[in-house]
């Protein structure tokens, strides 16, 4: 059983930056692909980014490409999401999730087995 806990959310002005962290425990961290998702009020949960277990490859949603950067430190069992040039439409609860690191990068939430509780990101002036 893997547990994941997100942190780093908050209120930021448009154009600002935040870095989210997700700490995992209870498994061999490098065996898991880690995904970031977000959910705004009244909307479905949507894919943001995913990173391979080795950290060698990260895939991004078109809506965040060029603004967000994912990384991971397997020695610390932690994955990060650096969010730059934030926009009001980035406002959502952001979730971290772990799924088996095999096959292609998956963007569907159903692929990921273990989820954190989420952290709120609000982009507003």
C-alpha positions as a Markdown table, in Angstrom:
| # | Residue | x | y | z |
|---|---|---|---|---|
| 1 | Unk | 0.0 | 0.0 | 0.0 |
| 2 | Unk | 1.4 | 3.4 | -1.0 |
| 3 | Unk | 0.5 | 6.6 | 0.7 |
| 4 | Unk | 1.0 | 10.0 | -1.0 |
| 5 | Unk | 0.6 | 13.4 | 0.6 |
| 6 | Unk | 0.6 | 16.6 | -1.4 |
| 7 | Unk | 1.8 | 20.0 | -0.1 |
| 8 | Unk | 2.7 | 23.5 | -1.4 |
| 9 | Unk | -0.7 | 24.8 | -2.5 |
| 10 | Unk | -1.8 | 28.3 | -1.8 |
| 11 | Unk | -3.0 | 31.7 | -3.1 |
| 12 | Unk | -0.9 | 33.3 | -5.9 |
| 13 | Unk | -1.4 | 36.2 | -8.2 |
| 14 | Unk | -1.7 | 35.7 | -12.0 |
| 15 | Unk | 1.8 | 35.3 | -13.5 |
| 16 | Unk | 3.2 | 33.9 | -10.2 |
| 17 | Unk | 4.7 | 30.6 | -9.3 |
| 18 | Unk | 4.2 | 27.7 | -6.9 |
| 19 | Unk | 5.9 | 24.4 | -6.4 |
| 20 | Unk | 3.9 | 21.5 | -5.3 |
| 21 | Unk | 5.4 | 18.5 | -3.5 |
| 22 | Unk | 4.2 | 15.0 | -3.2 |
| 23 | Unk | 5.8 | 12.7 | -0.6 |
| 24 | Unk | 5.2 | 8.9 | -1.0 |
| 25 | Unk | 5.7 | 6.1 | 1.5 |
| 26 | Unk | 4.9 | 2.4 | 1.7 |
| 27 | Unk | 6.4 | 1.1 | -1.5 |
| 28 | Unk | 9.4 | 1.2 | -3.8 |
| 29 | Unk | 9.0 | 4.7 | -5.1 |
| 30 | Unk | 10.9 | 4.2 | -8.4 |
| 31 | Unk | 8.5 | 1.4 | -9.4 |
| 32 | Unk | 5.7 | 4.0 | -9.7 |
| 33 | Unk | 4.8 | 6.5 | -12.4 |
| 34 | Unk | 3.6 | 9.6 | -10.6 |
| 35 | Unk | 0.7 | 11.7 | -12.0 |
| 36 | Unk | -0.6 | 15.1 | -11.3 |
| 37 | Unk | -4.2 | 15.9 | -11.8 |
| 38 | Unk | -6.5 | 18.8 | -10.9 |
| 39 | Unk | -10.1 | 19.3 | -10.3 |
| 40 | Unk | -11.9 | 22.7 | -10.4 |
| 41 | Unk | -15.4 | 23.1 | -8.9 |
| 42 | Unk | -18.1 | 21.7 | -11.1 |
| 43 | Unk | -15.5 | 20.1 | -13.5 |
| 44 | Unk | -14.1 | 16.6 | -14.0 |
| 45 | Unk | -10.7 | 15.7 | -12.7 |
| 46 | Unk | -8.2 | 16.4 | -15.5 |
| 47 | Unk | -4.7 | 15.2 | -16.2 |
| 48 | Unk | -1.9 | 17.7 | -15.7 |
| 49 | Unk | 1.4 | 15.8 | -15.9 |
| 50 | Unk | 3.0 | 12.4 | -15.4 |
| 51 | Unk | 6.6 | 11.3 | -14.8 |
| 52 | Unk | 8.2 | 7.9 | -15.3 |
| 53 | Unk | 9.5 | 6.0 | -12.3 |
| 54 | Unk | 13.1 | 6.8 | -13.3 |
| 55 | Unk | 12.3 | 10.5 | -13.8 |
| 56 | Unk | 13.6 | 10.2 | -17.4 |
| 57 | Unk | 10.4 | 11.3 | -19.1 |
| 58 | Unk | 7.6 | 13.7 | -18.2 |
| 59 | Unk | 4.4 | 14.2 | -20.2 |
| 60 | Unk | 2.3 | 17.3 | -19.9 |
| 61 | Unk | -1.2 | 18.3 | -20.8 |
| 62 | Unk | -1.3 | 20.9 | -23.6 |
| 63 | Unk | -2.9 | 23.4 | -21.2 |
| 64 | Unk | 0.3 | 23.5 | -19.0 |
| 65 | Unk | 3.0 | 22.7 | -21.4 |
| 66 | Unk | 5.8 | 25.2 | -21.3 |
| 67 | Unk | 4.6 | 26.6 | -17.9 |
| 68 | Unk | 4.7 | 23.6 | -15.6 |
| 69 | Unk | 7.7 | 21.3 | -15.0 |
| 70 | Unk | 7.6 | 17.9 | -13.2 |
| 71 | Unk | 10.5 | 16.3 | -11.5 |
| 72 | Unk | 11.2 | 13.6 | -8.9 |
| 73 | Unk | 13.8 | 12.7 | -6.3 |
| 74 | Unk | 13.7 | 9.0 | -5.8 |
| 75 | Unk | 16.1 | 9.2 | -2.9 |
| 76 | Unk | 13.6 | 11.4 | -1.1 |
| 77 | Unk | 10.5 | 9.5 | -2.4 |
| 78 | Unk | 9.1 | 12.8 | -3.6 |
| 79 | Unk | 7.8 | 14.2 | -6.8 |
| 80 | Unk | 7.4 | 17.9 | -7.6 |
| 81 | Unk | 5.4 | 20.1 | -9.9 |
| 82 | Unk | 6.9 | 23.5 | -10.5 |
| 83 | Unk | 4.1 | 25.8 | -11.8 |
| 84 | Unk | 5.1 | 29.1 | -13.5 |
| 85 | Unk | 3.1 | 31.8 | -15.3 |
| 86 | Unk | 0.0 | 30.8 | -13.4 |
| 87 | Unk | -3.4 | 31.8 | -14.7 |
| 88 | Unk | -6.8 | 32.1 | -13.0 |
| 89 | Unk | -7.9 | 29.0 | -15.0 |
| 90 | Unk | -5.2 | 27.0 | -13.2 |
| 91 | Unk | -7.3 | 27.3 | -10.0 |
| 92 | Unk | -8.2 | 23.9 | -8.7 |
| 93 | Unk | -7.5 | 21.2 | -6.2 |
| 94 | Unk | -4.3 | 19.5 | -7.3 |
| 95 | Unk | -3.8 | 15.8 | -6.7 |
| 96 | Unk | -0.8 | 13.5 | -6.8 |
| 97 | Unk | -1.3 | 9.8 | -7.7 |
| 98 | Unk | 0.9 | 6.7 | -8.1 |
| 99 | Unk | 0.4 | 4.0 | -10.7 |
| 100 | Unk | 2.5 | 1.1 | -12.0 |
| 101 | Unk | 5.4 | 2.2 | -14.2 |
| 102 | Unk | 4.9 | 0.0 | -17.2 |
| 103 | Unk | 3.8 | 0.7 | -20.7 |
| 104 | Unk | 3.2 | 4.2 | -22.0 |
| 105 | Unk | 2.5 | 7.2 | -19.8 |
| 106 | Unk | -1.2 | 7.1 | -18.8 |
| 107 | Unk | -3.4 | 10.2 | -18.6 |
| 108 | Unk | -6.5 | 8.6 | -17.3 |
| 109 | Unk | -7.2 | 8.8 | -13.5 |
| 110 | Unk | -8.4 | 5.2 | -13.6 |
| 111 | Unk | -4.8 | 4.0 | -14.2 |
| 112 | Unk | -3.5 | 5.4 | -10.9 |
| 113 | Unk | -4.1 | 3.3 | -7.8 |
| 114 | Unk | -3.0 | 5.6 | -5.0 |
| 115 | Unk | -4.1 | 9.2 | -4.4 |
| 116 | Unk | -3.4 | 12.0 | -2.1 |
| 117 | Unk | -5.9 | 14.2 | -0.4 |
| 118 | Unk | -5.2 | 17.1 | -2.7 |
| 119 | Unk | -3.9 | 20.7 | -2.2 |
| 120 | Unk | -5.8 | 23.8 | -3.2 |
| 121 | Unk | -4.2 | 26.2 | -5.7 |
| 122 | Unk | -5.9 | 29.5 | -6.2 |
| 123 | Unk | -4.7 | 32.0 | -8.8 |
| 124 | Unk | -6.3 | 35.4 | -8.2 |
| 125 | Unk | -5.5 | 39.0 | -7.9 |
